[in-house]
């Protein structure tokens, strides 16, 4: 692959990640106000909501690091992730439901067949979205190749590491359940 193709690929992934799942490598805690009534409906498939900071570090060559404030609502099947800058500018809005995932960043909208496909396109590797909801709720959800440290979930901190397949990725989230 030529240097310009690598640069374009990295730029595209950076935009998708910053606009999608900048999920790994948090260094502090933050929270965002939620609009009233945005938590969703209760019931057997009760929607959950979290706000805070998330970051992702991928040990690729060159290393890729992404971070953003976030507002996550829903379930692994149907949900929304809004990523913002520290001053409140929206980087991206991800929305997913069975059969479709949308990434909106500025005037650009990209469609994917699933949230997993969106994340894989953005990061170059699968991130277990279903397990992430469980981890944030404090449930040890095993995922091949991933190791989640839930020791500080009660204090609003989650760290998960993808060891296989390579490249290694480190996800850190500082959060508050809303």
Secondary structure, DSSP 8 states (H G I E B T S, - for coil): --HHHHHHHHHHHHHHHHHS---S---S-------TTTT---STT--EEEEEEEEEEE--SS-EEEEEEEEEEE-SSSEEEEEE-TTS-EEEEEEEETTEEEEEETTEEEEESSHHHHHHHHHSS---HHHHHHHHTT-----TTEEEE-TTGGGTEEEEEE-SSSS-EEEEEEEEE-
